[in-house]
Amino acid sequence: MITIWHNPRCSKSRQTLALVEEKGAVEVVKYLEAKLSESDITAVRDLLGMKAIDMMRPKEPEFSALGLSKSDDDKTLISAMAKCPKLIERPIVIAGNKAAIGRPPEAVLEIL
């Protein structure tokens, strides 16, 4: 099963979803509404093989409004993403034990 953390208002997310749908069934998680837990985000961070900051959108106004810094530890940043999912980079595609951020959308093809 392929899962996508999707924001329908984002063109990159829509483009990535279209690519993924060509590969078969997709579970679409509208992460802005889904109330992802810290453990959900941590698990995907581990699949991505990156630091929490690398799966975030630090240019969003909420990043500085929450007093966050790019040097904060993963626990702090993951907690912030759980509270404010707008900070999660999008889209994220999960396929089995792999994940990729769809920026550009074609980046997810290597895990499918």
Biopython code that builds the backbone (N, CA, C, O; Angstrom):
import numpy as np
from Bio.PDB.StructureBuilder import StructureBuilder

atoms = [
    (1, "MET", "N", (0.849, -1.194, 0.000)),
    (1, "MET", "CA", (0.000, 0.000, 0.000)),
    (1, "MET", "C", (0.884, 1.244, 0.000)),
    (1, "MET", "O", (1.886, 1.312, 0.712)),
    (2, "ILE", "N", (0.506, 2.194, -0.788)),
    (2, "ILE", "CA", (1.197, 3.481, -0.861)),
    (2, "ILE", "C", (0.343, 4.501, -0.118)),
    (2, "ILE", "O", (-0.875, 4.554, -0.290)),
    (3, "THR", "N", (0.997, 5.305, 0.703)),
    (3, "THR", "CA", (0.315, 6.359, 1.452)),
    (3, "THR", "C", (0.941, 7.691, 1.074)),
    (3, "THR", "O", (2.154, 7.785, 0.889)),
    (4, "ILE", "N", (0.112, 8.718, 0.961)),
    (4, "ILE", "CA", (0.624, 10.068, 0.718)),
    (4, "ILE", "C", (0.056, 11.007, 1.765)),
    (4, "ILE", "O", (-1.152, 11.043, 2.000)),
    (5, "TRP", "N", (0.947, 11.768, 2.393)),
    (5, "TRP", "CA", (0.520, 12.871, 3.257)),
    (5, "TRP", "C", (0.310, 14.035, 2.307)),
    (5, "TRP", "O", (1.268, 14.578, 1.757)),
    (6, "HIS", "N", (-0.936, 14.414, 2.118)),
    (6, "HIS", "CA", (-1.345, 15.261, 1.005)),
    (6, "HIS", "C", (-2.030, 16.536, 1.476)),
    (6, "HIS", "O", (-2.799, 16.540, 2.438)),
    (7, "ASN", "N", (-1.723, 17.624, 0.761)),
    (7, "ASN", "CA", (-2.430, 18.887, 0.939)),
    (7, "ASN", "C", (-3.035, 19.238, -0.419)),
    (7, "ASN", "O", (-2.308, 19.647, -1.323)),
    (8, "PRO", "N", (-4.345, 19.087, -0.580)),
    (8, "PRO", "CA", (-4.960, 19.323, -1.884)),
    (8, "PRO", "C", (-4.805, 20.750, -2.405)),
    (8, "PRO", "O", (-5.018, 20.996, -3.592)),
    (9, "ARG", "N", (-4.441, 21.681, -1.549)),
    (9, "ARG", "CA", (-4.264, 23.072, -1.990)),
    (9, "ARG", "C", (-2.873, 23.316, -2.571)),
    (9, "ARG", "O", (-2.611, 24.393, -3.108)),
    (10, "CYS", "N", (-1.980, 22.336, -2.471)),
    (10, "CYS", "CA", (-0.593, 22.482, -2.920)),
    (10, "CYS", "C", (-0.413, 21.837, -4.294)),
    (10, "CYS", "O", (-0.744, 20.665, -4.478)),
    (11, "SER", "N", (0.106, 22.592, -5.253)),
    (11, "SER", "CA", (0.273, 22.059, -6.609)),
    (11, "SER", "C", (1.261, 20.900, -6.646)),
    (11, "SER", "O", (1.028, 19.927, -7.364)),
    (12, "LYS", "N", (2.353, 20.972, -5.895)),
    (12, "LYS", "CA", (3.327, 19.868, -5.865)),
    (12, "LYS", "C", (2.683, 18.613, -5.287)),
    (12, "LYS", "O", (2.947, 17.505, -5.753)),
    (13, "SER", "N", (1.851, 18.784, -4.286)),
    (13, "SER", "CA", (1.170, 17.646, -3.678)),
    (13, "SER", "C", (0.191, 17.022, -4.674)),
    (13, "SER", "O", (0.103, 15.798, -4.771)),
    (14, "ARG", "N", (-0.528, 17.841, -5.399)),
    (14, "ARG", "CA", (-1.466, 17.320, -6.407)),
    (14, "ARG", "C", (-0.715, 16.594, -7.528)),
    (14, "ARG", "O", (-1.147, 15.537, -7.990)),
    (15, "GLN", "N", (0.411, 17.170, -7.959)),
    (15, "GLN", "CA", (1.208, 16.532, -9.014)),
    (15, "GLN", "C", (1.759, 15.190, -8.540)),
    (15, "GLN", "O", (1.758, 14.211, -9.286)),
    (16, "THR", "N", (2.227, 15.152, -7.300)),
    (16, "THR", "CA", (2.767, 13.912, -6.743)),
    (16, "THR", "C", (1.674, 12.866, -6.618)),
    (16, "THR", "O", (1.897, 11.699, -6.940)),
    (17, "LEU", "N", (0.500, 13.264, -6.157)),
    (17, "LEU", "CA", (-0.615, 12.328, -6.036)),
    (17, "LEU", "C", (-0.944, 11.714, -7.397)),
    (17, "LEU", "O", (-1.186, 10.511, -7.489)),
    (18, "ALA", "N", (-0.956, 12.520, -8.440)),
    (18, "ALA", "CA", (-1.248, 12.004, -9.782)),
    (18, "ALA", "C", (-0.211, 10.961, -10.201)),
    (18, "ALA", "O", (-0.568, 9.933, -10.777)),
    (19, "LEU", "N", (1.063, 11.215, -9.918)),
    (19, "LEU", "CA", (2.119, 10.249, -10.241)),
    (19, "LEU", "C", (1.934, 8.946, -9.471)),
    (19, "LEU", "O", (2.066, 7.857, -10.030)),
    (20, "VAL", "N", (1.628, 9.070, -8.191)),
    (20, "VAL", "CA", (1.492, 7.898, -7.327)),
    (20, "VAL", "C", (0.263, 7.077, -7.722)),
    (20, "VAL", "O", (0.304, 5.847, -7.694)),
    (21, "GLU", "N", (-0.818, 7.746, -8.086)),
    (21, "GLU", "CA", (-2.043, 7.035, -8.477)),
    (21, "GLU", "C", (-1.827, 6.162, -9.708)),
    (21, "GLU", "O", (-2.512, 5.155, -9.887)),
    (22, "GLU", "N", (-0.872, 6.547, -10.560)),
    (22, "GLU", "CA", (-0.552, 5.733, -11.736)),
    (22, "GLU", "C", (0.023, 4.378, -11.334)),
    (22, "GLU", "O", (-0.032, 3.424, -12.111)),
    (23, "LYS", "N", (0.573, 4.291, -10.126)),
    (23, "LYS", "CA", (1.213, 3.060, -9.644)),
    (23, "LYS", "C", (0.238, 2.125, -8.939)),
    (23, "LYS", "O", (0.590, 0.983, -8.640)),
    (24, "GLY", "N", (-0.976, 2.585, -8.667)),
    (24, "GLY", "CA", (-1.959, 1.719, -8.023)),
    (24, "GLY", "C", (-2.702, 2.415, -6.904)),
    (24, "GLY", "O", (-2.797, 3.641, -6.858)),
    (25, "ALA", "N", (-3.231, 1.593, -5.993)),
    (25, "ALA", "CA", (-4.051, 2.104, -4.885)),
    (25, "ALA", "C", (-3.226, 2.991, -3.958)),
    (25, "ALA", "O", (-2.069, 2.701, -3.653)),
    (26, "VAL", "N", (-3.848, 4.065, -3.528)),
    (26, "VAL", "CA", (-3.177, 5.037, -2.670)),
    (26, "VAL", "C", (-4.088, 5.392, -1.500)),
    (26, "VAL", "O", (-5.280, 5.645, -1.677)),
    (27, "GLU", "N", (-3.511, 5.405, -0.311)),
    (27, "GLU", "CA", (-4.222, 5.932, 0.858)),
    (27, "GLU", "C", (-3.839, 7.402, 0.975)),
    (27, "GLU", "O", (-2.663, 7.725, 1.138)),
    (28, "VAL", "N", (-4.803, 8.275, 0.895)),
    (28, "VAL", "CA", (-4.553, 9.715, 0.984)),
    (28, "VAL", "C", (-4.836, 10.170, 2.409)),
    (28, "VAL", "O", (-5.947, 10.022, 2.918)),
    (29, "VAL", "N", (-3.806, 10.725, 3.038)),
    (29, "VAL", "CA", (-3.941, 11.278, 4.384)),
    (29, "VAL", "C", (-3.839, 12.792, 4.252)),
    (29, "VAL", "O", (-2.774, 13.323, 3.938)),
    (30, "LYS", "N", (-4.931, 13.473, 4.490)),
    (30, "LYS", "CA", (-4.918, 14.941, 4.474)),
    (30, "LYS", "C", (-4.348, 15.378, 5.821)),
    (30, "LYS", "O", (-5.076, 15.605, 6.787)),
    (31, "TYR", "N", (-3.021, 15.486, 5.848)),
    (31, "TYR", "CA", (-2.303, 15.637, 7.114)),
    (31, "TYR", "C", (-2.660, 16.915, 7.873)),
    (31, "TYR", "O", (-2.452, 16.979, 9.084)),
    (32, "LEU", "N", (-3.186, 17.922, 7.201)),
    (32, "LEU", "CA", (-3.580, 19.138, 7.915)),
    (32, "LEU", "C", (-4.816, 18.898, 8.780)),
    (32, "LEU", "O", (-5.072, 19.637, 9.730)),
    (33, "GLU", "N", (-5.578, 17.858, 8.441)),
    (33, "GLU", "CA", (-6.804, 17.533, 9.173)),
    (33, "GLU", "C", (-6.672, 16.267, 10.017)),
    (33, "GLU", "O", (-7.492, 16.038, 10.906)),
    (34, "ALA", "N", (-5.667, 15.448, 9.761)),
    (34, "ALA", "CA", (-5.607, 14.088, 10.305)),
    (34, "ALA", "C", (-5.127, 13.984, 11.751)),
    (34, "ALA", "O", (-5.245, 12.914, 12.348)),
    (35, "LYS", "N", (-4.601, 15.039, 12.324)),
    (35, "LYS", "CA", (-4.094, 14.987, 13.705)),
    (35, "LYS", "C", (-3.023, 13.908, 13.854)),
    (35, "LYS", "O", (-3.175, 12.976, 14.644)),
    (36, "LEU", "N", (-1.941, 14.041, 13.090)),
    (36, "LEU", "CA", (-0.830, 13.097, 13.184)),
    (36, "LEU", "C", (-0.190, 13.192, 14.563)),
    (36, "LEU", "O", (-0.048, 14.280, 15.121)),
    (37, "SER", "N", (0.188, 12.052, 15.100)),
    (37, "SER", "CA", (0.825, 12.023, 16.418)),
    (37, "SER", "C", (2.335, 12.211, 16.269)),
    (37, "SER", "O", (2.886, 12.104, 15.173)),
    (38, "GLU", "N", (2.984, 12.491, 17.388)),
    (38, "GLU", "CA", (4.441, 12.586, 17.382)),
    (38, "GLU", "C", (5.050, 11.271, 16.924)),
    (38, "GLU", "O", (6.057, 11.273, 16.215)),
    (39, "SER", "N", (4.458, 10.145, 17.318)),
    (39, "SER", "CA", (5.009, 8.846, 16.901)),
    (39, "SER", "C", (4.817, 8.622, 15.402)),
    (39, "SER", "O", (5.681, 8.021, 14.764)),
    (40, "ASP", "N", (3.705, 9.090, 14.820)),
    (40, "ASP", "CA", (3.506, 9.012, 13.365)),
    (40, "ASP", "C", (4.616, 9.776, 12.643)),
    (40, "ASP", "O", (5.224, 9.275, 11.697)),
    (41, "ILE", "N", (4.860, 10.985, 13.107)),
    (41, "ILE", "CA", (5.854, 11.852, 12.466)),
    (41, "ILE", "C", (7.252, 11.285, 12.654)),
    (41, "ILE", "O", (8.060, 11.307, 11.725)),
    (42, "THR", "N", (7.546, 10.776, 13.847)),
    (42, "THR", "CA", (8.857, 10.177, 14.111)),
    (42, "THR", "C", (9.089, 8.972, 13.208)),
    (42, "THR", "O", (10.177, 8.808, 12.657)),
    (43, "ALA", "N", (8.075, 8.130, 13.055)),
    (43, "ALA", "CA", (8.208, 6.939, 12.206)),
    (43, "ALA", "C", (8.511, 7.332, 10.760)),
    (43, "ALA", "O", (9.352, 6.709, 10.111)),
    (44, "VAL", "N", (7.837, 8.351, 10.259)),
    (44, "VAL", "CA", (8.075, 8.787, 8.883)),
    (44, "VAL", "C", (9.436, 9.461, 8.767)),
    (44, "VAL", "O", (10.126, 9.284, 7.763)),
    (45, "ARG", "N", (9.830, 10.224, 9.768)),
    (45, "ARG", "CA", (11.174, 10.813, 9.753)),
    (45, "ARG", "C", (12.224, 9.714, 9.633)),
    (45, "ARG", "O", (13.185, 9.842, 8.875)),
    (46, "ASP", "N", (12.031, 8.633, 10.390)),
    (46, "ASP", "CA", (12.973, 7.512, 10.338)),
    (46, "ASP", "C", (12.992, 6.867, 8.952)),
    (46, "ASP", "O", (14.058, 6.510, 8.452)),
    (47, "LEU", "N", (11.818, 6.716, 8.329)),
    (47, "LEU", "CA", (11.758, 6.155, 6.976)),
    (47, "LEU", "C", (12.429, 7.078, 5.962)),
    (47, "LEU", "O", (13.054, 6.612, 5.009)),
    (48, "LEU", "N", (12.300, 8.379, 6.170)),
    (48, "LEU", "CA", (12.942, 9.351, 5.284)),
    (48, "LEU", "C", (14.457, 9.341, 5.465)),
    (48, "LEU", "O", (15.202, 9.675, 4.544)),
    (49, "GLY", "N", (14.911, 8.953, 6.669)),
    (49, "GLY", "CA", (16.344, 8.935, 6.955)),
    (49, "GLY", "C", (16.936, 10.326, 7.049)),
    (49, "GLY", "O", (18.050, 10.569, 6.584)),
    (50, "MET", "N", (16.195, 11.232, 7.646)),
    (50, "MET", "CA", (16.671, 12.612, 7.756)),
    (50, "MET", "C", (16.341, 13.178, 9.128)),
    (50, "MET", "O", (15.602, 12.578, 9.909)),
    (51, "LYS", "N", (16.902, 14.336, 9.396)),
    (51, "LYS", "CA", (16.586, 15.044, 10.632)),
    (51, "LYS", "C", (15.208, 15.691, 10.489)),
    (51, "LYS", "O", (14.736, 15.945, 9.381)),
    (52, "ALA", "N", (14.584, 15.947, 11.620)),
    (52, "ALA", "CA", (13.242, 16.539, 11.611)),
    (52, "ALA", "C", (13.211, 17.862, 10.848)),
    (52, "ALA", "O", (12.254, 18.126, 10.119)),
    (53, "ILE", "N", (14.228, 18.690, 11.001)),
    (53, "ILE", "CA", (14.237, 19.997, 10.332)),
    (53, "ILE", "C", (14.162, 19.841, 8.814)),
    (53, "ILE", "O", (13.637, 20.713, 8.122)),
    (54, "ASP", "N", (14.691, 18.723, 8.294)),
    (54, "ASP", "CA", (14.716, 18.513, 6.848)),
    (54, "ASP", "C", (13.365, 18.092, 6.278)),
    (54, "ASP", "O", (13.201, 18.020, 5.060)),
    (55, "MET", "N", (12.399, 17.814, 7.150)),
    (55, "MET", "CA", (11.041, 17.496, 6.688)),
    (55, "MET", "C", (10.060, 18.594, 7.100)),
    (55, "MET", "O", (8.852, 18.379, 7.189)),
    (56, "MET", "N", (10.625, 19.775, 7.347)),
    (56, "MET", "CA", (9.811, 20.911, 7.807)),
    (56, "MET", "C", (9.835, 22.058, 6.817)),
    (56, "MET", "O", (10.655, 22.109, 5.900)),
    (57, "ARG", "N", (8.906, 22.974, 7.035)),
    (57, "ARG", "CA", (8.805, 24.203, 6.251)),
    (57, "ARG", "C", (9.157, 25.388, 7.171)),
    (57, "ARG", "O", (8.265, 26.062, 7.685)),
    (58, "PRO", "N", (10.459, 25.634, 7.373)),
    (58, "PRO", "CA", (10.860, 26.675, 8.329)),
    (58, "PRO", "C", (10.512, 28.097, 7.897)),
    (58, "PRO", "O", (10.595, 29.020, 8.707)),
    (59, "LYS", "N", (10.126, 28.290, 6.642)),
    (59, "LYS", "CA", (9.756, 29.638, 6.187)),
    (59, "LYS", "C", (8.306, 29.986, 6.507)),
    (59, "LYS", "O", (7.885, 31.129, 6.333)),
    (60, "GLU", "N", (7.538, 28.993, 6.978)),
    (60, "GLU", "CA", (6.157, 29.282, 7.391)),
    (60, "GLU", "C", (6.187, 30.221, 8.597)),
    (60, "GLU", "O", (7.032, 30.056, 9.477)),
    (61, "PRO", "N", (5.283, 31.204, 8.656)),
    (61, "PRO", "CA", (5.266, 32.149, 9.783)),
    (61, "PRO", "C", (5.131, 31.455, 11.139)),
    (61, "PRO", "O", (5.639, 31.950, 12.145)),
    (62, "GLU", "N", (4.451, 30.316, 11.165)),
    (62, "GLU", "CA", (4.250, 29.589, 12.425)),
    (62, "GLU", "C", (5.564, 29.092, 13.016)),
    (62, "GLU", "O", (5.676, 28.934, 14.231)),
    (63, "PHE", "N", (6.560, 28.844, 12.165)),
    (63, "PHE", "CA", (7.855, 28.354, 12.645)),
    (63, "PHE", "C", (8.463, 29.357, 13.620)),
    (63, "PHE", "O", (8.840, 28.998, 14.735)),
    (64, "SER", "N", (8.557, 30.609, 13.196)),
    (64, "SER", "CA", (9.126, 31.628, 14.090)),
    (64, "SER", "C", (8.136, 32.026, 15.175)),
    (64, "SER", "O", (8.543, 32.357, 16.289)),
    (65, "ALA", "N", (6.846, 31.998, 14.868)),
    (65, "ALA", "CA", (5.839, 32.354, 15.876)),
    (65, "ALA", "C", (5.887, 31.402, 17.068)),
    (65, "ALA", "O", (5.601, 31.801, 18.197)),
    (66, "LEU", "N", (6.250, 30.141, 16.815)),
    (66, "LEU", "CA", (6.366, 29.156, 17.891)),
    (66, "LEU", "C", (7.732, 29.216, 18.578)),
    (66, "LEU", "O", (8.011, 28.432, 19.486)),
    (67, "GLY", "N", (8.580, 30.149, 18.139)),
    (67, "GLY", "CA", (9.897, 30.298, 18.751)),
    (67, "GLY", "C", (10.867, 29.194, 18.368)),
    (67, "GLY", "O", (11.813, 28.909, 19.102)),
    (68, "LEU", "N", (10.631, 28.572, 17.215)),
    (68, "LEU", "CA", (11.482, 27.463, 16.792)),
    (68, "LEU", "C", (12.737, 27.963, 16.098)),
    (68, "LEU", "O", (12.776, 29.067, 15.554)),
    (69, "SER", "N", (13.758, 27.122, 16.132)),
    (69, "SER", "CA", (15.025, 27.405, 15.474)),
    (69, "SER", "C", (15.441, 26.170, 14.689)),
    (69, "SER", "O", (15.117, 25.048, 15.078)),
    (70, "LYS", "N", (16.157, 26.369, 13.584)),
    (70, "LYS", "CA", (16.640, 25.239, 12.795)),
    (70, "LYS", "C", (17.586, 24.353, 13.597)),
    (70, "LYS", "O", (17.818, 23.202, 13.228)),
    (71, "SER", "N", (18.131, 24.876, 14.684)),
    (71, "SER", "CA", (19.060, 24.098, 15.509)),
    (71, "SER", "C", (18.361, 23.355, 16.650)),
    (71, "SER", "O", (19.025, 22.660, 17.419)),
    (72, "ASP", "N", (17.045, 23.487, 16.777)),
    (72, "ASP", "CA", (16.318, 22.752, 17.820)),
    (72, "ASP", "C", (16.461, 21.249, 17.594)),
    (72, "ASP", "O", (16.664, 20.794, 16.469)),
    (73, "ASP", "N", (16.351, 20.486, 18.685)),
    (73, "ASP", "CA", (16.475, 19.030, 18.559)),
    (73, "ASP", "C", (15.223, 18.438, 17.908)),
    (73, "ASP", "O", (14.171, 19.074, 17.842)),
    (74, "ASP", "N", (15.374, 17.196, 17.428)),
    (74, "ASP", "CA", (14.281, 16.537, 16.716)),
    (74, "ASP", "C", (13.021, 16.431, 17.570)),
    (74, "ASP", "O", (11.916, 16.617, 17.062)),
    (75, "LYS", "N", (13.173, 16.137, 18.848)),
    (75, "LYS", "CA", (12.002, 15.978, 19.720)),
    (75, "LYS", "C", (11.169, 17.264, 19.739)),
    (75, "LYS", "O", (9.944, 17.215, 19.630)),
    (76, "THR", "N", (11.831, 18.399, 19.877)),
    (76, "THR", "CA", (11.151, 19.695, 19.895)),
    (76, "THR", "C", (10.445, 19.955, 18.562)),
    (76, "THR", "O", (9.291, 20.382, 18.535)),
    (77, "LEU", "N", (11.146, 19.694, 17.467)),
    (77, "LEU", "CA", (10.587, 19.969, 16.143)),
    (77, "LEU", "C", (9.437, 19.018, 15.804)),
    (77, "LEU", "O", (8.448, 19.433, 15.200)),
    (78, "ILE", "N", (9.563, 17.758, 16.186)),
    (78, "ILE", "CA", (8.487, 16.794, 15.934)),
    (78, "ILE", "C", (7.247, 17.169, 16.739)),
    (78, "ILE", "O", (6.125, 17.077, 16.241)),
    (79, "SER", "N", (7.452, 17.584, 17.965)),
    (79, "SER", "CA", (6.333, 18.041, 18.793)),
    (79, "SER", "C", (5.637, 19.232, 18.128)),
    (79, "SER", "O", (4.409, 19.309, 18.115)),
    (80, "ALA", "N", (6.420, 20.150, 17.583)),
    (80, "ALA", "CA", (5.853, 21.322, 16.906)),
    (80, "ALA", "C", (5.058, 20.909, 15.666)),
    (80, "ALA", "O", (3.994, 21.468, 15.398)),
    (81, "MET", "N", (5.568, 19.933, 14.908)),
    (81, "MET", "CA", (4.844, 19.475, 13.713)),
    (81, "MET", "C", (3.524, 18.804, 14.089)),
    (81, "MET", "O", (2.531, 18.937, 13.374)),
    (82, "ALA", "N", (3.515, 18.084, 15.209)),
    (82, "ALA", "CA", (2.276, 17.441, 15.659)),
    (82, "ALA", "C", (1.242, 18.494, 16.049)),
    (82, "ALA", "O", (0.049, 18.319, 15.802)),
    (83, "LYS", "N", (1.700, 19.584, 16.657)),
    (83, "LYS", "CA", (0.792, 20.651, 17.084)),
    (83, "LYS", "C", (0.375, 21.545, 15.921)),
    (83, "LYS", "O", (-0.741, 22.062, 15.890)),
    (84, "CYS", "N", (1.288, 21.720, 14.964)),
    (84, "CYS", "CA", (1.047, 22.623, 13.832)),
    (84, "CYS", "C", (1.471, 21.909, 12.543)),
    (84, "CYS", "O", (2.573, 22.141, 12.047)),
    (85, "PRO", "N", (0.611, 21.047, 12.000)),
    (85, "PRO", "CA", (0.996, 20.246, 10.832)),
    (85, "PRO", "C", (1.330, 21.058, 9.584)),
    (85, "PRO", "O", (1.910, 20.525, 8.639)),
    (86, "LYS", "N", (0.974, 22.330, 9.570)),
    (86, "LYS", "CA", (1.343, 23.188, 8.441)),
    (86, "LYS", "C", (2.862, 23.254, 8.283)),
    (86, "LYS", "O", (3.367, 23.589, 7.211)),
    (87, "LEU", "N", (3.586, 22.931, 9.360)),
    (87, "LEU", "CA", (5.045, 22.968, 9.325)),
    (87, "LEU", "C", (5.658, 21.757, 8.622)),
    (87, "LEU", "O", (6.853, 21.761, 8.328)),
    (88, "ILE", "N", (4.861, 20.722, 8.348)),
    (88, "ILE", "CA", (5.379, 19.519, 7.697)),
    (88, "ILE", "C", (5.536, 19.782, 6.203)),
    (88, "ILE", "O", (4.607, 20.250, 5.544)),
    (89, "GLU", "N", (6.729, 19.473, 5.674)),
    (89, "GLU", "CA", (6.945, 19.597, 4.229)),
    (89, "GLU", "C", (6.007, 18.630, 3.518)),
    (89, "GLU", "O", (5.696, 17.555, 4.031)),
    (90, "ARG", "N", (5.572, 19.020, 2.357)),
    (90, "ARG", "CA", (4.603, 18.210, 1.635)),
    (90, "ARG", "C", (4.994, 18.100, 0.174)),
    (90, "ARG", "O", (5.714, 18.944, -0.358)),
    (91, "PRO", "N", (4.522, 17.077, -0.448)),
    (91, "PRO", "CA", (3.866, 15.886, 0.088)),
    (91, "PRO", "C", (4.906, 14.866, 0.530)),
    (91, "PRO", "O", (6.058, 14.925, 0.099)),
    (92, "ILE", "N", (4.514, 13.945, 1.375)),
    (92, "ILE", "CA", (5.379, 12.828, 1.752)),
    (92, "ILE", "C", (4.677, 11.549, 1.314)),
    (92, "ILE", "O", (3.505, 11.328, 1.620)),
    (93, "VAL", "N", (5.414, 10.717, 0.595)),
    (93, "VAL", "CA", (4.891, 9.432, 0.132)),
    (93, "VAL", "C", (5.592, 8.322, 0.904)),
    (93, "VAL", "O", (6.815, 8.324, 1.047)),
    (94, "ILE", "N", (4.800, 7.374, 1.398)),
    (94, "ILE", "CA", (5.317, 6.238, 2.149)),
    (94, "ILE", "C", (4.943, 4.977, 1.381)),
    (94, "ILE", "O", (3.779, 4.762, 1.046)),
    (95, "ALA", "N", (5.941, 4.151, 1.109)),
    (95, "ALA", "CA", (5.724, 2.885, 0.402)),
    (95, "ALA", "C", (6.540, 1.814, 1.111)),
    (95, "ALA", "O", (7.766, 1.780, 1.000)),
    (96, "GLY", "N", (5.857, 0.946, 1.837)),
    (96, "GLY", "CA", (6.559, -0.098, 2.580)),
    (96, "GLY", "C", (7.447, 0.510, 3.650)),
    (96, "GLY", "O", (6.977, 1.246, 4.517)),
    (97, "ASN", "N", (8.739, 0.195, 3.583)),
    (97, "ASN", "CA", (9.670, 0.718, 4.588)),
    (97, "ASN", "C", (10.499, 1.877, 4.045)),
    (97, "ASN", "O", (11.616, 2.119, 4.501)),
    (98, "LYS", "N", (9.943, 2.590, 3.068)),
    (98, "LYS", "CA", (10.621, 3.745, 2.481)),
    (98, "LYS", "C", (9.665, 4.927, 2.437)),
    (98, "LYS", "O", (8.445, 4.766, 2.409)),
    (99, "ALA", "N", (10.248, 6.109, 2.431)),
    (99, "ALA", "CA", (9.453, 7.333, 2.292)),
    (99, "ALA", "C", (10.274, 8.346, 1.507)),
    (99, "ALA", "O", (11.503, 8.279, 1.477)),
    (100, "ALA", "N", (9.581, 9.280, 0.877)),
    (100, "ALA", "CA", (10.243, 10.343, 0.123)),
    (100, "ALA", "C", (9.352, 11.573, 0.119)),
    (100, "ALA", "O", (8.125, 11.481, 0.152)),
    (101, "ILE", "N", (10.003, 12.724, 0.079)),
    (101, "ILE", "CA", (9.295, 13.997, -0.053)),
    (101, "ILE", "C", (9.186, 14.304, -1.545)),
    (101, "ILE", "O", (10.176, 14.219, -2.272)),
    (102, "GLY", "N", (8.000, 14.655, -1.996)),
    (102, "GLY", "CA", (7.749, 14.913, -3.407)),
    (102, "GLY", "C", (8.138, 16.302, -3.854)),
    (102, "GLY", "O", (7.301, 17.053, -4.356)),
    (103, "ARG", "N", (9.374, 16.646, -3.680)),
    (103, "ARG", "CA", (9.904, 17.925, -4.148)),
    (103, "ARG", "C", (11.222, 17.673, -4.843)),
    (103, "ARG", "O", (12.256, 17.575, -4.182)),
    (104, "PRO", "N", (11.212, 17.567, -6.154)),
    (104, "PRO", "CA", (10.078, 17.657, -7.071)),
    (104, "PRO", "C", (9.216, 16.392, -6.997)),
    (104, "PRO", "O", (9.637, 15.393, -6.414)),
    (105, "PRO", "N", (8.034, 16.426, -7.574)),
    (105, "PRO", "CA", (7.144, 15.271, -7.497)),
    (105, "PRO", "C", (7.799, 13.957, -7.940)),
    (105, "PRO", "O", (7.519, 12.902, -7.372)),
    (106, "GLU", "N", (8.655, 14.021, -8.940)),
    (106, "GLU", "CA", (9.302, 12.816, -9.468)),
    (106, "GLU", "C", (10.239, 12.155, -8.459)),
    (106, "GLU", "O", (10.631, 11.004, -8.646)),
    (107, "ALA", "N", (10.599, 12.863, -7.402)),
    (107, "ALA", "CA", (11.500, 12.309, -6.386)),
    (107, "ALA", "C", (10.916, 11.075, -5.712)),
    (107, "ALA", "O", (11.662, 10.243, -5.196)),
    (108, "VAL", "N", (9.600, 10.946, -5.710)),
    (108, "VAL", "CA", (8.979, 9.792, -5.041)),
    (108, "VAL", "C", (9.036, 8.528, -5.891)),
    (108, "VAL", "O", (8.828, 7.433, -5.369)),
    (109, "LEU", "N", (9.310, 8.650, -7.169)),
    (109, "LEU", "CA", (9.284, 7.481, -8.050)),
    (109, "LEU", "C", (10.327, 6.445, -7.656)),
    (109, "LEU", "O", (10.119, 5.252, -7.877)),
    (110, "GLU", "N", (11.445, 6.875, -7.077)),
    (110, "GLU", "CA", (12.503, 5.927, -6.719)),
    (110, "GLU", "C", (12.093, 4.970, -5.603)),
    (110, "GLU", "O", (12.729, 3.929, -5.442)),
    (111, "ILE", "N", (11.053, 5.284, -4.828)),
    (111, "ILE", "CA", (10.631, 4.375, -3.755)),
    (111, "ILE", "C", (9.423, 3.531, -4.147)),
    (111, "ILE", "O", (9.001, 2.659, -3.388)),
    (112, "LEU", "N", (8.866, 3.785, -5.322)),
    (112, "LEU", "CA", (7.651, 3.062, -5.737)),
    (112, "LEU", "C", (7.988, 1.810, -6.535)),
    (112, "LEU", "O", (7.086, 1.087, -6.960)),
]
sb = StructureBuilder()
sb.init_structure("model")
sb.init_model(0)
sb.init_chain("A")
sb.init_seg("    ")
for serial, (resi, resn, name, xyz) in enumerate(atoms, 1):
    if name == "N":
        sb.init_residue(resn, " ", resi, " ")
    sb.init_atom(name, np.array(xyz, "f"), 0.0, 1.0, " ", f" {name:<3s}", serial, name[0])
structure = sb.get_structure()
